[in-house]
Amino acid sequence: MVAMTLTTVLAPCLLKTPQASPTNMSVVTLQLGQCGNQIGGEFYNTLLQDLHIRNPHVSPRANENYIQEAIDRFFVECKTKSGLAGLLEARAVMVDMEPKVIVQTCQLARRSGLWRYPVNQQLCHQRGSGNNWANGFLSCGPKAKETVMNMIRKEAEKCDCLGGFLCLMSVAGGTGSGVGAYLTRCLRDVYPNAFILNQVIWPYHTGEVIVQNYNALLTLSNLYQTSDGILLINNDQLQDICTRRLHIKQVTFENMNCVVADQLTSLLQPVYKANTGKTVHNCLGDMLQTLTPHPEYKLLMVKKTPQVSEKVAAYNSDTWTGLLKHLRQMQLADSATDEGINWSLSVNDDVPRGAAVKYNRSLSSLLMLRGEQLATADTALFQDQRLYTPWTLPELSFTKWYQPRSFQHYDKSATLVSNSQMTAKPLDHVVSRAWDMFSAKAFFHQYCDYGLTASDFLDSFACLEQIIANYASL
């Protein structure tokens, strides 16, 4: 078992600027709704799986430092009554309007024998939000506020230094979207200087919930006012990864949640800054400052390669040249996988001044390399300024972090998180569908029943249309 000592104090540091001292900053996770709680459970499992890989390709001391830093960031080290190391306790608060998923997630954590959720840091009622954003935001959220904020305060007080909040949620339902948007607003009010990253699951294009476009519209417009960054992860792309790269015949939500957890873990496990060689102590803060320098551009997307099963990875012999070539094209073509990419897209195409480019252009991007032979990884492909907006300074458009330790079962892996045009692509479809429904007043009365008005909808439409226009201009 991985277990080391951790000092706990009752005064979190809330900083919006990089910390001067080399203190590792902890992340408190807020798991919201069925989707957020299921992803949260997989996320913590994946974190610990990564800490237990057998061949990390680094020295024992470097491996020990990596493990301790990851534990400090995401867990509290508990001790038994006899003073021995006990289970690790996730720095997490769980919220759902129905108890079933929270109970299952807590049970699965304990069965691992490695970690658990903190006691009495869960809020659940006996009735959900009925896929109604207004119910979640205007009724369930306010009722839960005092209890949840007290839970969050308790978790924050366990941190030596609080680096920020990771909110896991979906945008299609009622609890994750409505309650999630409301509690994110509460977080911003109570912790005005803390970093907040909302990881949101975008619904299938064909639809899971009949009012999902309303819910997505209202969620995103509200998060844009309070969150520092919104990491969009698309269900259609998760399905594509599971089918084409993991070769899963009947894809389940559990399979897709594992992919999300793998992507999140690859972003948030310990790394070093390429330009200084120093450890990134505040993973959330440094990432958000790098990727969201302008308040009108907060949408993030993630691409990762390779994405194969452990059995397949054992027979792969990837090179950095091959991985990075595919990852760059995945970014250009907005492809979820490194298979079936549109290789015809190129930045070499002549584009008249003022005309729209055919490929995906970014405001900023952050590349994380994990694994062996890092000296052979040439990242010049990602420093091509044609990939970025003309008004972004070269030194701010591209950032590289690295970690010599292997990630999971991959000898080499690369993750690219970017603030780019394609992040706004799903919004256009949602706004169009929501306008059609709103014009016909379809299901509008269900939202009015909880106090939402036509003016609230119009404000949300205006917000998302402005976001779409901003990203189109990149």
C-alpha positions as CSV (number, residue, x, y, z in Angstrom):
1,M,0.0,0.0,0.0
2,V,1.2,3.5,-0.7
3,A,1.1,5.4,2.6
4,M,3.2,8.3,4.0
5,T,2.7,11.0,6.6
6,L,0.8,14.2,5.8
7,T,0.6,17.3,8.0
8,T,-2.9,18.7,8.3
9,V,-3.6,22.3,9.3
10,L,-6.8,24.3,9.6
11,A,-6.0,27.3,7.4
12,P,-6.0,26.8,3.6
13,C,-4.0,29.1,1.4
14,L,-6.2,30.7,-1.3
15,L,-3.9,32.1,-4.0
16,K,-4.6,33.2,-7.5
17,T,-0.9,33.7,-8.2
18,P,1.8,31.1,-8.4
19,Q,3.1,30.2,-4.9
20,A,6.7,31.3,-4.1
21,S,7.4,28.4,-1.7
22,P,7.7,24.8,-3.0
23,T,4.5,23.7,-1.2
24,N,2.4,21.2,-3.0
25,M,-1.2,22.5,-3.4
26,S,-4.1,20.2,-2.9
27,V,-7.3,19.9,-5.0
28,V,-10.7,19.4,-3.5
29,T,-13.1,17.6,-5.9
30,L,-16.8,18.3,-6.0
31,Q,-18.7,15.3,-7.5
32,L,-22.1,16.5,-8.7
33,G,-25.0,14.3,-9.9
34,Q,-24.9,10.7,-11.1
35,C,-22.4,11.4,-13.8
36,G,-20.0,13.4,-11.6
37,N,-20.0,10.8,-8.8
38,Q,-19.3,7.9,-11.2
39,I,-16.5,9.8,-12.9
40,G,-15.1,10.8,-9.5
41,G,-14.9,7.2,-8.3
42,E,-13.1,6.2,-11.5
43,F,-10.8,9.2,-11.2
44,Y,-9.5,8.3,-7.8
45,N,-9.1,4.7,-8.7
46,T,-7.1,5.7,-11.8
47,L,-4.9,8.0,-9.7
48,L,-3.9,5.1,-7.4
49,Q,-3.5,2.6,-10.3
50,D,-1.0,5.0,-11.7
51,L,0.9,5.1,-8.4
52,H,1.2,1.3,-8.4
53,I,2.7,0.8,-11.9
54,R,5.6,-1.7,-11.8
55,N,8.1,-0.1,-14.2
56,P,8.0,3.6,-13.7
57,H,11.4,4.2,-15.6
58,V,12.7,6.5,-12.8
59,S,14.8,6.1,-9.7
60,P,13.2,4.8,-6.5
61,R,13.6,8.3,-4.9
62,A,12.0,10.0,-7.9
63,N,9.2,7.5,-7.9
64,E,8.7,8.0,-4.1
65,N,8.5,11.8,-4.6
66,Y,5.9,11.4,-7.4
67,I,3.8,9.2,-5.2
68,Q,3.9,11.5,-2.2
69,E,3.1,14.6,-4.3
70,A,0.1,12.8,-5.9
71,I,-1.2,11.7,-2.5
72,D,-0.8,15.1,-0.9
73,R,-2.7,16.6,-3.8
74,F,-5.7,14.4,-3.9
75,F,-5.9,12.5,-0.6
76,V,-5.7,12.8,3.2
77,E,-3.5,10.1,4.8
78,C,-5.5,8.5,7.6
79,K,-4.1,6.5,10.5
80,T,-5.6,3.6,12.5
81,K,-6.2,3.9,16.3
82,S,-2.8,2.2,16.8
83,G,-1.1,4.9,14.7
84,L,-0.4,2.7,11.6
85,A,-1.1,3.9,8.1
86,G,-4.7,3.4,7.1
87,L,-6.8,4.0,4.0
88,L,-6.2,7.1,1.9
89,E,-9.2,9.5,2.1
90,A,-10.2,11.4,-1.0
91,R,-10.4,15.1,-0.8
92,A,-14.0,15.1,-2.1
93,V,-17.5,16.2,-1.5
94,M,-20.3,14.2,-3.1
95,V,-23.7,15.6,-4.0
96,D,-26.7,13.9,-5.7
97,M,-30.4,14.3,-5.2
98,E,-30.8,10.5,-5.2
99,P,-28.7,8.2,-2.9
100,K,-28.1,5.1,-5.1
101,V,-25.0,6.2,-7.0
102,I,-23.3,7.8,-4.0
103,V,-23.8,4.6,-2.0
104,Q,-22.5,2.5,-4.8
105,T,-19.5,4.7,-5.4
106,C,-18.5,4.8,-1.7
107,Q,-18.8,1.0,-1.4
108,L,-16.6,0.5,-4.5
109,A,-14.0,2.8,-3.0
110,R,-13.8,0.9,0.3
111,R,-13.7,-2.5,-1.5
112,S,-10.5,-1.4,-3.3
113,G,-8.7,-1.7,0.1
114,L,-6.7,1.4,-0.8
115,W,-8.9,4.4,-0.3
116,R,-12.3,5.7,0.8
117,Y,-14.4,8.8,0.8
118,P,-14.5,11.0,3.9
119,V,-17.4,10.2,6.3
120,N,-20.4,12.5,6.3
121,Q,-19.2,14.4,3.3
122,Q,-22.1,13.2,1.1
123,L,-25.4,14.9,0.5
124,C,-28.2,13.0,-1.1
125,H,-32.0,13.3,-1.0
126,Q,-34.6,10.7,-2.0
127,R,-35.8,12.5,-5.1
128,G,-33.9,13.8,-8.1
129,S,-34.1,17.0,-10.1
130,G,-36.2,15.4,-12.8
131,N,-33.8,16.5,-15.6
132,N,-35.0,20.0,-15.0
133,W,-32.2,22.6,-14.8
134,A,-34.5,25.2,-13.1
135,N,-35.4,22.7,-10.4
136,G,-31.7,22.0,-9.7
137,F,-30.6,25.6,-9.9
138,L,-33.5,27.4,-8.2
139,S,-34.8,24.8,-5.8
140,C,-32.5,21.8,-5.0
141,G,-29.3,23.9,-5.1
142,P,-30.4,26.6,-2.6
143,K,-31.8,23.9,-0.2
144,A,-28.4,22.1,-0.3
145,K,-26.2,25.2,-0.2
146,E,-25.6,25.5,3.6
147,T,-24.9,21.8,4.1
148,V,-22.6,21.4,1.0
149,M,-20.6,24.6,1.7
150,N,-19.9,23.4,5.2
151,M,-18.7,20.1,3.8
152,I,-16.5,21.9,1.3
153,R,-15.1,24.1,4.1
154,K,-14.2,21.0,6.1
155,E,-12.3,19.6,3.1
156,A,-10.5,22.9,2.5
157,E,-9.4,23.1,6.1
158,K,-7.7,19.7,5.8
159,C,-5.4,21.1,3.1
160,D,-1.9,22.5,3.9
161,C,-2.6,24.8,1.0
162,L,-5.6,24.8,-1.3
163,G,-4.9,24.9,-5.0
164,G,-8.5,25.0,-6.2
165,F,-11.6,23.0,-6.9
166,L,-12.3,20.4,-9.5
167,C,-16.0,20.1,-10.2
168,L,-17.2,17.0,-12.0
169,M,-20.6,17.2,-13.7
170,S,-22.7,16.8,-16.8
171,V,-24.7,19.4,-18.6
172,A,-27.7,17.3,-19.8
173,G,-29.5,16.4,-16.5
174,G,-30.9,18.3,-13.6
175,T,-28.7,17.7,-10.6
176,G,-25.3,17.8,-12.2
177,S,-26.2,20.7,-14.4
178,G,-28.6,22.8,-12.3
179,V,-27.2,22.1,-8.8
180,G,-23.7,22.0,-10.2
181,A,-24.0,25.5,-11.8
182,Y,-25.5,26.8,-8.6
183,L,-22.9,25.4,-6.3
184,T,-20.1,26.6,-8.6
185,R,-21.5,30.1,-8.1
186,C,-21.5,29.6,-4.4
187,L,-17.9,28.4,-4.5
188,R,-16.9,31.6,-6.4
189,D,-18.7,33.7,-3.8
190,V,-17.1,32.0,-0.8
191,Y,-13.7,31.4,-2.3
192,P,-13.2,34.4,-4.7
193,N,-9.5,33.8,-5.2
194,A,-9.5,30.0,-5.6
195,F,-9.1,28.4,-9.0
196,I,-12.2,26.5,-10.2
197,L,-12.1,24.0,-13.1
198,N,-15.4,22.5,-14.2
199,Q,-15.1,19.2,-16.1
200,V,-18.4,18.8,-17.9
201,I,-19.7,15.9,-19.9
202,W,-21.4,17.0,-23.2
203,P,-24.4,14.9,-24.2
204,Y,-24.6,12.7,-27.3
205,H,-25.4,14.6,-30.5
206,T,-28.6,12.5,-31.0
207,G,-29.8,13.1,-27.5
208,E,-30.2,11.3,-24.2
209,V,-32.7,13.7,-22.5
210,I,-35.4,15.6,-24.5
211,V,-34.6,18.9,-22.7
212,Q,-30.8,18.4,-22.8
213,N,-30.3,21.4,-25.1
214,Y,-32.1,23.7,-22.6
215,N,-30.0,22.3,-19.8
216,A,-26.7,22.6,-21.6
217,L,-27.5,26.2,-22.7
218,L,-28.4,27.3,-19.1
219,T,-25.5,25.4,-17.5
220,L,-22.7,26.7,-19.8
221,S,-24.0,30.3,-19.7
222,N,-23.9,30.3,-15.9
223,L,-20.6,28.5,-15.6
224,Y,-19.0,31.1,-17.9
225,Q,-19.7,33.7,-15.2
226,T,-18.1,31.8,-12.3
227,S,-15.6,29.2,-13.5
228,D,-12.0,29.8,-14.4
229,G,-12.0,27.0,-17.0
230,I,-14.5,24.6,-18.5
231,L,-13.2,21.3,-19.8
232,L,-15.6,19.9,-22.3
233,I,-15.6,16.1,-22.8
234,N,-18.0,14.9,-25.5
235,N,-19.9,11.6,-25.1
236,D,-19.7,11.0,-28.9
237,Q,-15.9,11.2,-28.8
238,L,-15.7,9.0,-25.7
239,Q,-17.8,6.4,-27.5
240,D,-15.5,6.7,-30.5
241,I,-12.4,6.1,-28.3
242,C,-14.0,3.0,-26.7
243,T,-15.1,1.5,-30.0
244,R,-12.1,2.3,-32.3
245,R,-9.1,2.2,-30.0
246,L,-10.2,0.1,-27.0
247,H,-12.2,-2.3,-29.3
248,I,-15.1,-2.5,-26.9
249,K,-18.1,-4.0,-28.7
250,Q,-20.9,-2.9,-26.3
251,V,-19.8,0.4,-24.8
252,T,-21.1,1.2,-21.3
253,F,-21.1,4.4,-19.4
254,E,-18.5,2.7,-17.1
255,N,-16.2,2.2,-20.0
256,M,-16.6,5.9,-21.0
257,N,-16.1,7.1,-17.4
258,C,-12.8,5.1,-17.4
259,V,-11.6,7.1,-20.4
260,V,-12.5,10.4,-18.8
261,A,-10.7,9.4,-15.6
262,D,-7.6,8.4,-17.7
263,Q,-7.6,11.8,-19.4
264,L,-8.1,13.8,-16.2
265,T,-5.4,11.8,-14.4
266,S,-2.9,12.4,-17.3
267,L,-3.6,16.2,-16.8
268,L,-3.3,16.4,-13.1
269,Q,-0.6,13.9,-12.0
270,P,2.8,15.5,-11.0
271,V,4.8,17.1,-13.8
272,Y,7.8,19.5,-14.3
273,K,7.9,22.8,-16.3
274,A,10.0,22.4,-19.4
275,N,11.4,25.9,-19.3
276,T,12.6,25.8,-15.7
277,G,12.7,22.1,-14.7
278,K,10.7,23.0,-11.6
279,T,7.8,21.0,-10.2
280,V,4.3,22.3,-11.0
281,H,3.0,22.6,-7.5
282,N,-0.4,24.0,-8.3
283,C,-1.6,21.8,-11.2
284,L,-5.0,23.5,-11.5
285,G,-3.8,27.1,-11.1
286,D,-0.8,26.8,-13.4
287,M,-2.8,25.0,-16.0
288,L,-5.7,27.6,-16.0
289,Q,-3.3,30.6,-16.0
290,T,-1.6,29.0,-19.0
291,L,-4.7,28.1,-21.0
292,T,-7.3,30.8,-20.1
293,P,-5.5,34.1,-20.2
294,H,-8.6,36.0,-21.5
295,P,-12.0,35.9,-19.6
296,E,-13.9,35.5,-22.8
297,Y,-12.2,32.3,-23.7
298,K,-12.7,29.6,-21.1
299,L,-13.5,26.4,-23.0
300,L,-10.9,23.6,-23.0
301,M,-10.6,20.3,-24.8
302,V,-8.2,17.4,-24.3
303,K,-6.5,15.0,-26.8
304,K,-4.4,12.0,-25.7
305,T,-2.3,9.4,-27.3
306,P,-1.9,6.5,-27.2
307,Q,-5.3,5.2,-26.0
308,V,-5.1,1.4,-26.1
309,S,-5.8,-1.4,-23.6
310,E,-3.1,-2.7,-21.3
311,K,-2.8,-5.9,-23.3
312,V,-2.2,-4.0,-26.6
313,A,0.2,-1.5,-24.9
314,A,2.4,-4.4,-23.9
315,Y,3.2,-5.1,-27.5
316,N,3.4,-1.5,-28.8
317,S,6.7,0.2,-29.4
318,D,5.7,3.8,-29.8
319,T,8.2,6.6,-30.7
320,W,7.8,10.2,-29.7
321,T,8.0,11.2,-33.3
322,G,5.0,9.0,-34.2
323,L,3.0,10.0,-31.1
324,L,3.5,13.7,-31.5
325,K,2.8,13.6,-35.3
326,H,-0.6,11.9,-34.7
327,L,-1.4,14.1,-31.7
328,R,-0.9,17.3,-33.8
329,Q,-3.1,16.0,-36.6
330,M,-5.8,15.0,-34.0
331,Q,-5.7,18.6,-32.9
332,L,-5.9,20.1,-36.4
333,A,-8.8,17.9,-37.4
334,D,-10.5,17.7,-34.1
335,S,-10.2,13.9,-34.0
336,A,-10.9,12.0,-30.8
337,T,-8.5,9.2,-31.7
338,D,-5.3,8.7,-33.7
339,E,-7.1,6.4,-36.1
340,G,-9.0,7.6,-39.1
341,I,-7.6,11.1,-38.9
342,N,-8.2,13.5,-41.8
343,W,-4.6,13.9,-42.9
344,S,-5.6,16.2,-45.8
345,L,-5.9,19.2,-43.4
346,S,-2.7,21.2,-43.3
347,V,-1.5,24.6,-42.0
348,N,0.3,25.0,-45.3
349,D,-2.9,26.0,-47.1
350,D,-2.9,29.6,-48.3
351,V,-5.5,31.6,-46.4
352,P,-6.3,35.1,-47.5
353,R,-6.0,37.8,-44.8
354,G,-9.3,37.8,-42.8
355,A,-10.6,34.5,-44.2
356,A,-11.5,31.6,-42.0
357,V,-8.9,28.8,-41.7
358,K,-10.0,25.2,-42.4
359,Y,-8.1,23.7,-39.5
360,N,-8.6,24.0,-35.7
361,R,-6.8,27.2,-34.5
362,S,-6.0,27.7,-30.8
363,L,-5.6,30.6,-28.4
364,S,-3.2,28.5,-26.3
365,S,-2.2,24.9,-25.7
366,L,-0.4,22.9,-23.1
367,L,1.4,19.7,-24.0
368,M,2.3,17.1,-21.3
369,L,4.8,14.4,-22.1
370,R,5.1,11.4,-19.8
371,G,7.5,8.5,-20.1
372,E,11.0,7.5,-21.1
373,Q,13.4,8.9,-23.7
374,L,12.0,12.5,-23.4
375,A,15.2,13.9,-24.9
376,T,14.0,12.5,-28.3
377,A,10.6,14.2,-28.1
378,D,10.7,17.1,-30.6
379,T,7.8,19.4,-30.0
380,A,8.5,21.9,-32.7
381,L,5.3,20.9,-34.6
382,F,3.3,22.4,-31.8
383,Q,5.2,25.7,-31.8
384,D,4.2,26.6,-35.3
385,Q,2.6,30.0,-34.9
386,R,0.1,29.3,-37.7
387,L,-1.7,27.0,-35.2
388,Y,-2.5,30.0,-33.0
389,T,-4.2,33.3,-33.2
390,P,-2.2,36.1,-34.8
391,W,-2.5,38.2,-31.7
392,T,-1.2,35.6,-29.2
393,L,2.4,36.1,-28.2
394,P,4.6,33.1,-29.2
395,E,5.8,32.6,-25.6
396,L,2.2,32.4,-24.4
397,S,0.7,30.3,-27.1
398,F,2.5,27.0,-26.4
399,T,3.7,25.5,-23.0
400,K,5.3,22.1,-22.4
401,W,5.4,20.1,-19.2
402,Y,7.0,16.7,-18.8
403,Q,7.4,13.8,-16.4
404,P,10.1,11.1,-16.9
405,R,7.9,8.6,-15.0
406,S,5.7,6.4,-17.2
407,F,2.0,7.0,-16.9
408,Q,-0.3,3.9,-16.3
409,H,0.7,1.1,-18.7
410,Y,2.2,3.4,-21.4
411,D,6.0,3.7,-21.8
412,K,5.3,7.0,-23.5
413,S,2.2,9.1,-23.6
414,A,1.3,12.6,-24.7
415,T,-1.7,14.7,-23.6
416,L,-2.6,18.0,-25.2
417,V,-5.1,20.4,-23.6
418,S,-6.0,23.4,-25.6
419,N,-8.2,26.5,-25.8
420,S,-9.3,26.3,-29.4
421,Q,-12.0,26.9,-31.9
422,M,-13.3,23.3,-31.9
423,T,-14.2,23.6,-28.2
424,A,-17.2,25.8,-29.3
425,K,-18.3,23.5,-32.1
426,P,-20.8,21.5,-29.9
427,L,-22.4,24.8,-28.7
428,D,-23.7,25.7,-32.2
429,H,-25.8,22.6,-32.4
430,V,-27.2,23.1,-28.8
431,V,-28.1,26.8,-29.4
432,S,-29.8,25.9,-32.7
433,R,-31.9,23.1,-31.2
434,A,-32.7,25.1,-28.1
435,W,-33.9,28.1,-30.2
436,D,-36.2,25.8,-32.1
437,M,-37.7,24.5,-28.9
438,F,-37.9,27.9,-27.2
439,S,-39.6,29.4,-30.3
440,A,-42.3,26.8,-30.0
441,K,-42.4,27.2,-26.2
442,A,-41.7,23.5,-25.9
443,F,-41.3,22.4,-22.3
444,F,-40.9,26.0,-21.4
445,H,-43.6,25.8,-18.7
446,Q,-41.6,23.1,-16.8
447,Y,-38.8,25.7,-16.2
448,C,-41.3,28.5,-15.4
449,D,-42.8,26.3,-12.7
450,Y,-39.5,26.8,-10.7
451,G,-39.2,30.5,-11.4
452,L,-37.1,30.7,-14.5
453,T,-38.2,33.4,-17.0
454,A,-38.1,34.0,-20.7
455,S,-35.6,36.8,-20.0
456,D,-33.3,34.2,-18.3
457,F,-33.4,32.1,-21.4
458,L,-32.7,35.0,-23.7
459,D,-29.7,36.0,-21.6
460,S,-28.3,32.5,-21.9
461,F,-28.8,32.5,-25.6
462,A,-27.0,35.8,-25.9
463,C,-24.1,34.5,-23.8
464,L,-23.6,31.4,-25.8
465,E,-24.0,33.1,-29.1
466,Q,-21.2,35.6,-28.1
467,I,-19.0,32.7,-27.0
468,I,-19.5,31.0,-30.4
469,A,-18.7,34.3,-32.2
470,N,-15.6,34.8,-30.1
471,Y,-14.2,31.4,-30.9
472,A,-15.1,31.7,-34.6
473,S,-12.9,34.8,-34.7
474,L,-9.8,33.0,-33.5
